[in-house]
Amino acid sequence: MSPIDGRSILIVGGGIGGLSVALALARRGRRVTVLERAAQFGEIGAGLQIAPNASRVLDRLGVLEAIGRHAVFPSRLVFMDALSGERISAIDCGAAFTSRYVFPYLVMHRSDLLDVLLAACRAEARITLLTAQDVRRAENVGDGVEAVCADGSVHRGLALVAADGLHSTIRRMLSDDAPVAAPYVAYRGAIPMEEMSAHAGLDNVVMWVGPQMHFVQYPVRRGELYNQVAVFGSRRYREGSEDWGTVEELEAHYAQTCDHVRRALTKIRRDRRWPMVDRQPIATWTQGRVTLLGDAAHPMLQYLAQGACQAIEDAGCLADQVAAQGEDLAAAFQAYQEARYLRTARVQLTAHFFGEICHAEGVGRTLRNAWAAQRAEADFTYLDWLWGWQG
Ligand SMILES: Cc1cc2nc3c(=O)[nH]c(=O)nc-3n(C[C@H](O)[C@H](O)[C@H](O)COP(=O)(O)OP(=O)(O)OC[C@H]3O[C@@H](n4cnc5c(N)ncnc54)[C@H](O)[C@@H]3O)c2cc1C
Protein backbone atom coordinates (compact mmCIF):
# COMPACT_ATOMS: atom_id res chain seq x y z
CA MET A 1 0.00 0.00 0.00
CA SER A 2 1.47 3.35 -1.01
CA PRO A 3 1.84 5.97 1.76
CA ILE A 4 0.95 8.73 -0.75
CA ASP A 5 -2.52 9.85 -1.77
CA GLY A 6 -2.36 10.25 -5.54
CA ARG A 7 -2.26 14.07 -5.52
CA SER A 8 1.55 14.30 -5.81
CA ILE A 9 3.77 14.57 -8.83
CA LEU A 10 6.01 11.50 -8.57
CA ILE A 11 9.75 11.90 -9.17
CA VAL A 12 11.64 8.68 -9.84
CA GLY A 13 15.25 9.07 -8.69
CA GLY A 14 16.68 11.28 -5.98
CA GLY A 15 19.98 12.35 -7.56
CA ILE A 16 20.86 15.95 -8.37
CA GLY A 17 18.21 16.08 -11.13
CA GLY A 18 15.44 14.46 -9.08
CA LEU A 19 15.95 16.59 -5.97
CA SER A 20 16.30 19.78 -8.05
CA VAL A 21 13.00 19.21 -9.83
CA ALA A 22 11.29 18.20 -6.56
CA LEU A 23 12.37 21.50 -5.08
CA ALA A 24 11.49 23.51 -8.20
CA LEU A 25 7.95 22.05 -8.29
CA ALA A 26 7.42 22.50 -4.55
CA ARG A 27 8.53 26.14 -4.80
CA ARG A 28 5.73 26.51 -7.39
CA GLY A 29 3.19 25.15 -4.91
CA ARG A 30 3.09 21.52 -6.10
CA ARG A 31 3.05 18.44 -3.91
CA VAL A 32 5.84 16.08 -4.85
CA THR A 33 6.95 12.58 -3.85
CA VAL A 34 10.49 11.42 -4.61
CA LEU A 35 10.95 7.66 -5.09
CA GLU A 36 14.63 6.73 -4.73
CA ARG A 37 15.89 3.20 -5.31
CA ALA A 38 18.82 3.31 -2.87
CA ALA A 39 18.40 2.77 0.87
CA GLN A 40 19.53 6.36 1.38
CA PHE A 41 20.13 9.47 -0.68
CA GLY A 42 23.78 9.89 -1.59
CA GLU A 43 26.41 10.86 -4.14
CA ILE A 44 29.87 9.52 -4.89
CA GLY A 45 33.02 11.05 -3.39
CA ALA A 46 34.07 13.29 -6.25
CA GLY A 47 33.73 16.89 -7.40
CA LEU A 48 31.34 18.73 -9.66
CA GLN A 49 31.62 21.95 -11.64
CA ILE A 50 28.57 24.18 -11.73
CA ALA A 51 28.48 26.85 -14.42
CA PRO A 52 26.37 30.04 -14.27
CA ASN A 53 23.59 28.58 -16.43
CA ALA A 54 22.90 26.23 -13.48
CA SER A 55 23.88 28.45 -10.54
CA ARG A 56 21.24 30.88 -11.86
CA VAL A 57 18.57 28.17 -11.36
CA LEU A 58 19.96 27.14 -7.97
CA ASP A 59 19.61 30.77 -6.91
CA ARG A 60 15.95 30.75 -7.98
CA LEU A 61 15.45 27.60 -5.92
CA GLY A 62 16.80 29.48 -2.90
CA VAL A 63 19.79 27.21 -2.30
CA LEU A 64 22.71 29.11 -3.85
CA GLU A 65 23.68 30.82 -0.59
CA ALA A 66 23.83 27.48 1.26
CA ILE A 67 25.79 25.99 -1.64
CA GLY A 68 28.24 28.89 -1.45
CA ARG A 69 29.13 27.87 2.10
CA HIS A 70 30.56 24.56 0.80
CA ALA A 71 31.83 25.53 -2.63
CA VAL A 72 34.97 27.08 -4.07
CA PHE A 73 34.72 29.98 -6.53
CA PRO A 74 37.69 29.50 -8.86
CA SER A 75 39.60 32.51 -10.16
CA ARG A 76 40.22 30.88 -13.51
CA LEU A 77 39.61 27.82 -15.64
CA VAL A 78 43.07 27.06 -17.01
CA PHE A 79 43.92 24.84 -19.99
CA MET A 80 47.35 23.26 -19.93
CA ASP A 81 49.19 21.05 -22.38
CA ALA A 82 49.63 17.74 -20.57
CA LEU A 83 52.75 16.81 -22.57
CA SER A 84 54.77 20.03 -22.50
CA GLY A 85 53.35 21.40 -19.23
CA GLU A 86 52.71 24.74 -20.97
CA ARG A 87 49.72 26.92 -20.32
CA ILE A 88 47.53 27.05 -23.43
CA SER A 89 44.71 29.38 -22.44
CA ALA A 90 42.46 30.39 -19.55
CA ILE A 91 38.99 31.72 -18.80
CA ASP A 92 38.98 34.50 -16.23
CA CYS A 93 36.12 34.16 -13.71
CA GLY A 94 36.68 37.70 -12.36
CA ALA A 95 34.88 41.00 -12.93
CA ALA A 96 34.17 40.60 -16.67
CA PHE A 97 32.73 37.13 -16.05
CA THR A 98 30.51 38.38 -13.22
CA SER A 99 29.18 41.33 -15.14
CA ARG A 100 28.37 39.08 -18.08
CA TYR A 101 26.84 36.04 -16.37
CA VAL A 102 25.83 37.53 -12.98
CA PHE A 103 25.83 34.08 -11.37
CA PRO A 104 29.03 32.30 -10.37
CA TYR A 105 31.07 29.42 -11.70
CA LEU A 106 31.63 27.17 -8.71
CA VAL A 107 33.15 23.81 -7.88
CA MET A 108 32.09 21.60 -5.03
CA HIS A 109 31.90 18.12 -3.62
CA ARG A 110 28.94 16.21 -5.07
CA SER A 111 27.73 15.08 -1.69
CA ASP A 112 27.76 18.70 -0.42
CA LEU A 113 25.43 19.68 -3.28
CA LEU A 114 23.17 16.70 -2.66
CA ASP A 115 23.09 17.47 1.09
CA VAL A 116 22.04 21.08 0.45
CA LEU A 117 19.29 19.96 -1.96
CA LEU A 118 18.17 17.26 0.47
CA ALA A 119 18.01 19.67 3.41
CA ALA A 120 15.96 22.11 1.30
CA CYS A 121 13.60 19.27 0.25
CA ARG A 122 13.22 18.11 3.88
CA ALA A 123 12.34 21.66 4.91
CA GLU A 124 9.54 21.78 2.29
CA ALA A 125 6.28 20.44 3.68
CA ARG A 126 5.10 19.71 0.13
CA ILE A 127 7.86 17.16 -0.52
CA THR A 128 7.74 13.51 0.59
CA LEU A 129 11.01 11.59 0.28
CA LEU A 130 10.87 7.80 0.07
CA THR A 131 13.90 5.51 -0.24
CA ALA A 132 14.19 1.80 -1.18
CA GLN A 133 11.69 2.32 -4.05
CA ASP A 134 12.93 0.47 -7.13
CA VAL A 135 10.52 1.75 -9.78
CA ARG A 136 10.30 -0.70 -12.68
CA ARG A 137 7.44 0.75 -14.70
CA ALA A 138 5.28 3.82 -15.15
CA GLU A 139 1.81 3.93 -16.69
CA ASN A 140 -0.62 6.65 -17.65
CA VAL A 141 -3.85 5.55 -15.93
CA GLY A 142 -7.00 7.66 -16.27
CA ASP A 143 -6.18 11.22 -15.29
CA GLY A 144 -3.03 10.24 -13.41
CA VAL A 145 -0.08 7.85 -13.39
CA GLU A 146 1.05 4.75 -11.59
CA ALA A 147 4.62 3.84 -10.66
CA VAL A 148 5.09 0.10 -10.17
CA CYS A 149 8.00 -0.99 -7.96
CA ALA A 150 10.04 -4.20 -8.10
CA ASP A 151 8.36 -5.46 -4.90
CA GLY A 152 4.93 -5.08 -6.53
CA SER A 153 3.94 -1.93 -4.64
CA VAL A 154 2.19 0.75 -6.70
CA HIS A 155 2.30 4.52 -6.17
CA ARG A 156 -0.39 6.65 -7.74
CA GLY A 157 0.27 10.27 -8.67
CA LEU A 158 -0.89 13.13 -10.89
CA ALA A 159 2.15 12.81 -13.16
CA LEU A 160 5.63 11.29 -13.13
CA VAL A 161 9.09 12.71 -13.83
CA ALA A 162 11.75 10.06 -14.44
CA ALA A 163 15.11 11.32 -13.16
CA ASP A 164 16.52 7.81 -12.85
CA GLY A 165 19.79 8.39 -14.63
CA LEU A 166 21.69 6.98 -17.59
CA HIS A 167 20.18 3.49 -17.27
CA SER A 168 16.65 4.81 -16.77
CA THR A 169 14.01 2.10 -16.73
CA ILE A 170 11.25 4.60 -17.57
CA ARG A 171 13.07 5.74 -20.72
CA ARG A 172 12.20 2.34 -22.21
CA MET A 173 8.60 3.57 -22.54
CA LEU A 174 9.87 6.19 -24.99
CA SER A 175 12.86 4.75 -26.75
CA ASP A 176 14.48 1.39 -27.38
CA ASP A 177 17.92 2.98 -27.66
CA ALA A 178 20.91 1.80 -25.65
CA PRO A 179 23.74 3.63 -23.90
CA VAL A 180 26.71 4.28 -26.20
CA ALA A 181 30.12 3.47 -24.74
CA ALA A 182 33.09 5.67 -25.63
CA PRO A 183 36.38 3.79 -25.37
CA TYR A 184 37.36 6.21 -22.60
CA VAL A 185 37.46 5.69 -18.86
CA ALA A 186 37.81 8.01 -15.83
CA TYR A 187 39.52 7.48 -12.49
CA ARG A 188 38.58 10.14 -9.97
CA GLY A 189 38.25 11.19 -6.36
CA ALA A 190 38.84 13.96 -3.84
CA ILE A 191 41.76 13.85 -1.41
CA PRO A 192 42.76 16.06 1.56
CA MET A 193 44.34 19.29 0.31
CA GLU A 194 47.44 18.66 2.49
CA GLU A 195 48.30 15.72 0.23
CA MET A 196 48.80 18.06 -2.72
CA SER A 197 52.17 19.74 -2.97
CA ALA A 198 51.75 23.51 -3.24
CA HIS A 199 51.91 24.91 -6.73
CA ALA A 200 50.45 27.92 -8.45
CA GLY A 201 46.79 27.47 -9.22
CA LEU A 202 45.37 25.34 -6.41
CA ASP A 203 42.40 27.72 -6.41
CA ASN A 204 41.76 27.23 -10.15
CA VAL A 205 40.05 24.61 -12.24
CA VAL A 206 42.91 23.16 -14.26
CA MET A 207 42.33 20.99 -17.31
CA TRP A 208 45.42 19.27 -18.74
CA VAL A 209 44.80 18.08 -22.28
CA GLY A 210 46.81 15.57 -24.30
CA PRO A 211 46.61 12.74 -26.84
CA GLN A 212 43.48 10.73 -26.02
CA MET A 213 43.56 11.94 -22.42
CA HIS A 214 42.71 14.78 -20.12
CA PHE A 215 43.30 15.39 -16.45
CA VAL A 216 41.15 17.75 -14.39
CA GLN A 217 42.00 19.25 -11.00
CA TYR A 218 40.13 21.62 -8.71
CA PRO A 219 39.55 22.26 -5.01
CA VAL A 220 36.23 21.42 -3.34
CA ARG A 221 34.66 21.75 0.15
CA ARG A 222 35.90 25.28 0.91
CA GLY A 223 39.34 24.25 -0.32
CA GLU A 224 39.73 21.42 2.21
CA LEU A 225 39.75 18.72 -0.48
CA TYR A 226 41.30 18.51 -3.93
CA ASN A 227 39.37 16.76 -6.69
CA GLN A 228 41.15 15.03 -9.57
CA VAL A 229 39.83 13.21 -12.63
CA ALA A 230 42.11 11.23 -14.95
CA VAL A 231 40.54 10.29 -18.30
CA PHE A 232 42.11 8.31 -21.13
CA GLY A 233 41.19 6.38 -24.27
CA SER A 234 41.81 2.67 -24.01
CA ARG A 235 43.25 0.74 -26.97
CA ARG A 236 41.93 -2.48 -25.40
CA TYR A 237 38.29 -1.42 -25.52
CA ARG A 238 36.03 -4.19 -26.89
CA GLU A 239 32.26 -4.01 -26.78
CA GLY A 240 30.89 -6.19 -23.99
CA SER A 241 34.31 -6.75 -22.40
CA GLU A 242 35.23 -5.53 -18.91
CA ASP A 243 38.96 -5.97 -19.45
CA TRP A 244 39.88 -2.49 -20.63
CA GLY A 245 40.75 0.87 -19.14
CA THR A 246 42.80 -0.92 -16.47
CA VAL A 247 45.17 0.67 -13.96
CA GLU A 248 48.14 -0.68 -16.00
CA GLU A 249 46.83 1.10 -19.10
CA LEU A 250 46.28 4.28 -17.06
CA GLU A 251 49.91 4.26 -15.92
CA ALA A 252 51.19 3.46 -19.43
CA HIS A 253 49.07 6.17 -21.07
CA TYR A 254 50.10 8.84 -18.57
CA ALA A 255 53.81 7.96 -18.85
CA GLN A 256 54.01 10.46 -21.75
CA THR A 257 52.72 13.40 -19.64
CA CYS A 258 54.76 16.12 -17.96
CA ASP A 259 56.18 15.78 -14.41
CA HIS A 260 53.36 17.70 -12.82
CA VAL A 261 50.62 15.45 -14.21
CA ARG A 262 52.58 12.28 -13.48
CA ARG A 263 53.13 13.35 -9.86
CA ALA A 264 49.46 14.29 -9.45
CA LEU A 265 48.39 10.96 -10.94
CA THR A 266 49.98 9.12 -8.01
CA LYS A 267 47.23 10.63 -5.82
CA ILE A 268 44.37 9.32 -7.96
CA ARG A 269 42.36 6.48 -6.46
CA ARG A 270 42.55 3.31 -8.49
CA ASP A 271 39.89 1.17 -6.82
CA ARG A 272 37.06 2.18 -9.15
CA ARG A 273 36.81 3.32 -12.75
CA TRP A 274 33.99 5.03 -14.64
CA PRO A 275 33.60 4.08 -18.32
CA MET A 276 32.45 7.06 -20.40
CA VAL A 277 28.93 6.48 -21.70
CA ASP A 278 26.23 8.64 -23.26
CA ARG A 279 23.30 8.21 -25.64
CA GLN A 280 22.26 9.76 -28.91
CA PRO A 281 19.88 12.70 -28.43
CA ILE A 282 16.17 11.90 -28.77
CA ALA A 283 13.33 14.33 -29.41
CA THR A 284 10.58 12.53 -27.49
CA TRP A 285 10.86 12.57 -23.72
CA THR A 286 7.17 12.68 -22.90
CA GLN A 287 4.26 10.25 -23.05
CA GLY A 288 1.10 11.72 -21.57
CA ARG A 289 1.84 12.55 -17.94
CA VAL A 290 5.22 10.85 -17.88
CA THR A 291 8.42 12.66 -18.83
CA LEU A 292 12.19 12.31 -18.52
CA LEU A 293 14.74 14.65 -16.90
CA GLY A 294 18.51 14.85 -16.47
CA ASP A 295 20.64 11.88 -17.52
CA ALA A 296 17.48 9.84 -18.13
CA ALA A 297 16.62 12.27 -20.93
CA HIS A 298 20.01 13.36 -22.27
CA PRO A 299 23.07 11.61 -20.80
CA MET A 300 26.25 13.23 -22.04
CA LEU A 301 30.00 12.79 -21.90
CA GLN A 302 31.27 14.95 -19.03
CA TYR A 303 33.80 16.89 -21.12
CA LEU A 304 31.89 20.20 -20.88
CA ALA A 305 31.07 19.56 -17.18
CA GLN A 306 27.38 20.07 -17.96
CA GLY A 307 25.42 16.86 -17.21
CA ALA A 308 24.25 17.97 -13.77
CA CYS A 309 23.96 21.60 -14.96
CA GLN A 310 21.56 20.52 -17.71
CA ALA A 311 19.53 18.46 -15.20
CA ILE A 312 19.25 21.59 -13.03
CA GLU A 313 18.21 23.67 -16.07
CA ASP A 314 15.58 20.99 -16.86
CA ALA A 315 14.24 21.30 -13.32
CA GLY A 316 13.71 25.06 -13.58
CA CYS A 317 12.11 24.78 -17.01
CA LEU A 318 9.78 21.92 -16.07
CA ALA A 319 8.50 23.75 -12.99
CA ASP A 320 7.94 26.92 -15.08
CA GLN A 321 5.89 24.95 -17.61
CA VAL A 322 3.84 23.25 -14.89
CA ALA A 323 3.11 26.66 -13.37
CA ALA A 324 2.18 28.07 -16.80
CA GLN A 325 -0.15 25.24 -17.90
CA GLY A 326 -2.28 24.91 -14.76
CA GLU A 327 -3.77 21.44 -14.32
CA ASP A 328 -2.90 20.21 -17.80
CA LEU A 329 0.28 18.38 -16.80
CA ALA A 330 0.51 16.50 -20.10
CA ALA A 331 0.59 19.85 -21.94
CA ALA A 332 3.15 21.16 -19.44
CA PHE A 333 5.41 18.14 -20.01
CA GLN A 334 5.08 18.48 -23.77
CA ALA A 335 6.00 22.19 -23.60
CA TYR A 336 8.95 21.34 -21.33
CA GLN A 337 10.21 18.77 -23.84
CA GLU A 338 9.92 21.25 -26.72
CA ALA A 339 11.77 23.90 -24.73
CA ARG A 340 14.58 21.53 -23.77
CA TYR A 341 15.41 18.86 -26.30
CA LEU A 342 17.39 20.92 -28.83
CA ARG A 343 19.26 22.78 -26.11
CA THR A 344 20.36 19.56 -24.42
CA ALA A 345 21.08 17.84 -27.76
CA ARG A 346 23.44 20.70 -28.59
CA VAL A 347 25.28 20.21 -25.30
CA GLN A 348 25.43 16.41 -25.81
CA LEU A 349 26.88 16.77 -29.32
CA THR A 350 29.24 19.62 -28.43
CA ALA A 351 30.65 17.52 -25.59
CA HIS A 352 31.84 15.01 -28.21
CA PHE A 353 33.37 17.77 -30.33
CA PHE A 354 35.10 19.37 -27.34
CA GLY A 355 36.46 15.95 -26.37
CA GLU A 356 38.04 15.60 -29.81
CA ILE A 357 39.70 19.01 -29.43
CA CYS A 358 41.02 18.14 -25.96
CA HIS A 359 42.29 14.72 -27.04
CA ALA A 360 43.98 15.90 -30.26
CA GLU A 361 47.49 14.82 -31.17
CA GLY A 362 50.08 15.73 -33.80
CA VAL A 363 49.12 18.67 -36.01
CA GLY A 364 45.69 18.79 -34.38
CA ARG A 365 47.34 19.45 -31.03
CA THR A 366 49.56 22.21 -32.49
CA LEU A 367 46.57 23.85 -34.17
CA ARG A 368 44.46 23.68 -30.99
CA ASN A 369 47.20 25.24 -28.89
CA ALA A 370 47.89 28.01 -31.41
CA TRP A 371 44.19 28.83 -31.80
CA ALA A 372 43.45 28.77 -28.06
CA ALA A 373 46.48 30.91 -27.25
CA GLN A 374 44.98 33.78 -29.31
CA ARG A 375 41.88 34.01 -27.16
CA ALA A 376 41.81 36.69 -24.49
CA GLU A 377 41.04 35.40 -20.99
CA ALA A 378 37.86 37.46 -20.85
CA ASP A 379 36.66 36.49 -24.35
CA PHE A 380 33.41 34.59 -23.89
CA THR A 381 32.45 34.34 -27.58
CA TYR A 382 32.28 30.55 -27.59
CA LEU A 383 30.74 30.23 -24.13
CA ASP A 384 27.74 32.57 -24.19
CA TRP A 385 25.39 30.00 -25.73
CA LEU A 386 26.18 27.60 -22.90
CA TRP A 387 26.73 29.72 -19.80
CA GLY A 388 24.53 32.68 -20.72
CA TRP A 389 21.37 30.59 -20.99
CA GLN A 390 18.40 32.15 -19.19
CA GLY A 391 15.51 30.02 -20.41
C1 LIG B 1 33.57 11.67 -14.45
C2 LIG B 1 32.34 12.54 -14.48
C3 LIG B 1 32.47 13.90 -14.17
C4 LIG B 1 31.34 14.73 -14.24
N1 LIG B 1 31.49 16.06 -13.96
C5 LIG B 1 30.43 16.89 -14.08
C6 LIG B 1 30.57 18.29 -13.78
O1 LIG B 1 31.65 18.75 -13.40
N2 LIG B 1 29.48 19.09 -13.92
C7 LIG B 1 28.26 18.60 -14.31
O2 LIG B 1 27.29 19.38 -14.44
N3 LIG B 1 28.10 17.27 -14.58
C8 LIG B 1 29.14 16.42 -14.46
N4 LIG B 1 28.98 15.08 -14.71
C9 LIG B 1 27.64 14.57 -15.09
C10 LIG B 1 26.73 14.42 -13.87
O3 LIG B 1 27.36 13.61 -12.90
C11 LIG B 1 25.40 13.76 -14.27
O4 LIG B 1 24.92 14.34 -15.45
C12 LIG B 1 24.37 13.99 -13.17
O5 LIG B 1 24.81 13.42 -11.96
C13 LIG B 1 23.03 13.39 -13.59
O6 LIG B 1 22.11 13.54 -12.54
P1 LIG B 1 20.72 12.76 -12.57
O7 LIG B 1 20.04 13.13 -11.29
O8 LIG B 1 20.03 13.01 -13.86
O9 LIG B 1 21.11 11.22 -12.58
P2 LIG B 1 21.86 10.33 -11.49
O10 LIG B 1 22.87 11.12 -10.77
O11 LIG B 1 22.30 9.11 -12.18
O12 LIG B 1 20.72 9.97 -10.44
C14 LIG B 1 19.75 8.99 -10.72
C15 LIG B 1 19.09 8.59 -9.40
O13 LIG B 1 18.03 7.70 -9.70
C16 LIG B 1 18.10 6.58 -8.85
N5 LIG B 1 17.48 5.46 -9.58
C17 LIG B 1 17.99 4.77 -10.63
N6 LIG B 1 17.14 3.83 -11.04
C18 LIG B 1 16.06 3.92 -10.23
C19 LIG B 1 14.84 3.20 -10.13
N7 LIG B 1 14.57 2.18 -10.97
N8 LIG B 1 13.93 3.56 -9.19
C20 LIG B 1 14.19 4.59 -8.34
N9 LIG B 1 15.34 5.31 -8.38
C21 LIG B 1 16.27 4.97 -9.31
C22 LIG B 1 19.60 6.40 -8.59
O14 LIG B 1 19.83 5.63 -7.42
C23 LIG B 1 20.05 7.84 -8.47
O15 LIG B 1 19.90 8.33 -7.17
C24 LIG B 1 30.08 14.20 -14.63
C25 LIG B 1 29.96 12.84 -14.90
C26 LIG B 1 31.07 12.02 -14.82
C27 LIG B 1 30.90 10.55 -15.13
PDBQT file of the ligand as one rigid body, heavy atoms in Angstrom, charges set to zero:
ROOT
HETATM    1  C1  LIG A 401      33.573  11.671 -14.450  1.00  0.00    +0.000 C 
HETATM    2  C2  LIG A 401      32.342  12.543 -14.479  1.00  0.00    +0.000 A 
HETATM    3  C3  LIG A 401      32.466  13.897 -14.170  1.00  0.00    +0.000 A 
HETATM    4  C4  LIG A 401      31.343  14.730 -14.242  1.00  0.00    +0.000 A 
HETATM    5  N1  LIG A 401      31.491  16.057 -13.965  1.00  0.00    +0.000 NA
HETATM    6  C5  LIG A 401      30.434  16.893 -14.078  1.00  0.00    +0.000 A 
HETATM    7  C6  LIG A 401      30.571  18.291 -13.782  1.00  0.00    +0.000 A 
HETATM    8  O1  LIG A 401      31.654  18.752 -13.402  1.00  0.00    +0.000 OA
HETATM    9  N2  LIG A 401      29.477  19.092 -13.919  1.00  0.00    +0.000 N 
HETATM   10  C7  LIG A 401      28.256  18.598 -14.310  1.00  0.00    +0.000 A 
HETATM   11  O2  LIG A 401      27.294  19.383 -14.436  1.00  0.00    +0.000 OA
HETATM   12  N3  LIG A 401      28.096  17.270 -14.580  1.00  0.00    +0.000 NA
HETATM   13  C8  LIG A 401      29.139  16.417 -14.461  1.00  0.00    +0.000 A 
HETATM   14  N4  LIG A 401      28.980  15.076 -14.707  1.00  0.00    +0.000 N 
HETATM   15  C9  LIG A 401      27.641  14.570 -15.092  1.00  0.00    +0.000 C 
HETATM   16  C10 LIG A 401      26.733  14.417 -13.867  1.00  0.00    +0.000 C 
HETATM   17  O3  LIG A 401      27.362  13.607 -12.899  1.00  0.00    +0.000 OA
HETATM   18  C11 LIG A 401      25.403  13.765 -14.268  1.00  0.00    +0.000 C 
HETATM   19  O4  LIG A 401      24.924  14.340 -15.453  1.00  0.00    +0.000 OA
HETATM   20  C12 LIG A 401      24.368  13.989 -13.167  1.00  0.00    +0.000 C 
HETATM   21  O5  LIG A 401      24.805  13.422 -11.958  1.00  0.00    +0.000 OA
HETATM   22  C13 LIG A 401      23.026  13.386 -13.591  1.00  0.00    +0.000 C 
HETATM   23  O6  LIG A 401      22.111  13.544 -12.537  1.00  0.00    +0.000 OA
HETATM   24  P1  LIG A 401      20.718  12.760 -12.566  1.00  0.00    +0.000 P 
HETATM   25  O7  LIG A 401      20.042  13.132 -11.290  1.00  0.00    +0.000 OA
HETATM   26  O8  LIG A 401      20.033  13.011 -13.857  1.00  0.00    +0.000 OA
HETATM   27  O9  LIG A 401      21.110  11.216 -12.583  1.00  0.00    +0.000 OA
HETATM   28  P2  LIG A 401      21.858  10.332 -11.490  1.00  0.00    +0.000 P 
HETATM   29  O10 LIG A 401      22.872  11.122 -10.766  1.00  0.00    +0.000 OA
HETATM   30  O11 LIG A 401      22.303   9.105 -12.177  1.00  0.00    +0.000 OA
HETATM   31  O12 LIG A 401      20.720   9.970 -10.435  1.00  0.00    +0.000 OA
HETATM   32  C14 LIG A 401      19.755   8.993 -10.716  1.00  0.00    +0.000 C 
HETATM   33  C15 LIG A 401      19.095   8.588  -9.403  1.00  0.00    +0.000 C 
HETATM   34  O13 LIG A 401      18.028   7.703  -9.696  1.00  0.00    +0.000 OA
HETATM   35  C16 LIG A 401      18.104   6.575  -8.848  1.00  0.00    +0.000 C 
HETATM   36  N5  LIG A 401      17.484   5.463  -9.579  1.00  0.00    +0.000 N 
HETATM   37  C17 LIG A 401      17.990   4.768 -10.632  1.00  0.00    +0.000 A 
HETATM   38  N6  LIG A 401      17.141   3.829 -11.043  1.00  0.00    +0.000 NA
HETATM   39  C18 LIG A 401      16.058   3.923 -10.229  1.00  0.00    +0.000 A 
HETATM   40  C19 LIG A 401      14.844   3.201 -10.135  1.00  0.00    +0.000 A 
HETATM   41  N7  LIG A 401      14.572   2.178 -10.965  1.00  0.00    +0.000 N 
HETATM   42  N8  LIG A 401      13.932   3.561  -9.193  1.00  0.00    +0.000 NA
HETATM   43  C20 LIG A 401      14.192   4.593  -8.345  1.00  0.00    +0.000 A 
HETATM   44  N9  LIG A 401      15.344   5.311  -8.375  1.00  0.00    +0.000 NA
HETATM   45  C21 LIG A 401      16.268   4.970  -9.307  1.00  0.00    +0.000 A 
HETATM   46  C22 LIG A 401      19.599   6.400  -8.590  1.00  0.00    +0.000 C 
HETATM   47  O14 LIG A 401      19.828   5.635  -7.423  1.00  0.00    +0.000 OA
HETATM   48  C23 LIG A 401      20.052   7.842  -8.468  1.00  0.00    +0.000 C 
HETATM   49  O15 LIG A 401      19.895   8.332  -7.166  1.00  0.00    +0.000 OA
HETATM   50  C24 LIG A 401      30.084  14.201 -14.625  1.00  0.00    +0.000 A 
HETATM   51  C25 LIG A 401      29.958  12.840 -14.895  1.00  0.00    +0.000 A 
HETATM   52  C26 LIG A 401      31.071  12.016 -14.825  1.00  0.00    +0.000 A 
HETATM   53  C27 LIG A 401      30.904  10.550 -15.132  1.00  0.00    +0.000 C 
ENDROOT
TORSDOF 0
